[in-house]
Amino acid sequence: MSFYEYYLENKDIDFEYLFRNVDESEIIGILNKDNIDKYDFIKLLSPLAEKYLELIAQKAYKLSLQYFGKAVLLYTPIYIANQCVNKCAYCSYNIDNKISRKKLTLEEIDIEAKKISYTGLKHILLLTGESKKDIPVSYILDAVKVLKKYFDSVTLEVFPLTQDEYRQAVEAGVDGVTVYQEVYDEEIYDRVHIAGPKKNYRFRLDTPERACKENIRTVNIGALLGLNDWRKEAFMTGLHCRYLQNKYTAVEYSISLPRIRPHVGSFNEIVEVNDKNLVQIMLALRIFLPQVGITMSTREKKEFKDKLIPLGVTKISAGVSTEVGGHSLTDKGDSQFEIIDNRNVDETRRDILALGYQPIFKNWMSI
């Protein structure tokens, strides 16, 4: 049984009915529970729960301290290629968009990696577009071997691989996989993924599980907030993570909460997700999944990100460039989206310390 069966069982839950019938005593009762079920989770995502965000935040803060202490892991992405054959309505890499395409050589990857390593970061996230002709798995594995010279932890955020390809990735030194379903609503998914291999909803949905079966150490999932009703997408993301957590108990899980940022293209069917909405999602997830990490990227303003750290954020990006070769090369490929937090690693470190938290550069390495 895969998560798709759970998706089918839960996709038609009547959110509006549950929202109309939840009362204030239930919200308070949920906050007094040690463990909550999926219906409690929905109620924490309800419009009524907005009135109790301060109380919910207090519970989230306590759980974050209990399971994660005052530590925040720092990482940065490295974009090594932006060729892509997909037609995703919301992405700059869409094959129809006229952008500067570039694929780094292994020598260029080495230069880029060395430059990043000077910041002290030990966790790197490797990203590409999706084009197996231009970006074969063998190229990604060769890139991993270069990155392992400089970083203790390498996470892939590339196109979905087969189970055998994840086995090869683990053997090459990969210890983490990040994959966003983008949108869990299957009909919307089909509409915004116009053409290309990414249009295969089931293959993407099952990606984290294929990695888990090959003993990957960490898995990070999420939905691209703004493609659908945020309450439904947050619910399905939480449900997906709990499914994986219960089935593959040795894996460490985290959830990202990316909001759509400006990009090349004309996609304008964006559902608003404001700051208050994002806070509610994060708090509800922390209470539903107390042992799961929460990642915030440079898609969010630095002031907003810093305020969220005590409420449950456990991992943030720093010193980010979303351009291919953006850390060291003059001949760069175009970026995937615009970033909004431009702090370098030292500035991010300083701001975390000012909050009374400890920035962590290294929390794991292979033996």
Secondary structure, DSSP 4 states (H G I P E B T S, - for coil): --HHHHHHHHTT--HHHHHHH--HHHHHHHHT-SS--HHHHHHHTSTGGGGGHHHHHHHHHHHHHHHHTTEEEEEEEEEEE-----EETT-TT-TTS-----B--HHHHHHHHHHHHTTT--EEEEEE-S-TTTS-HHHHHHHHHHHTTT-SEEEEESSPPPHHHHHHHHHHT--EEEEEEE---HHHHHHHEEESGGG-HHHHHTHHHHHHHTT-SEEEEEE-BTSS-HHHHHHHHHHHHHHHHHH-TTSEEEEE-PBP---SS----PPP--HHHHHHHHHHHHHHSTTSEEEE-TTS-HHHHHHHGGGT--EEE-S---SBTTTT-SS-BPPSS--S----HHHHHHHHHHTT-EEES-S----
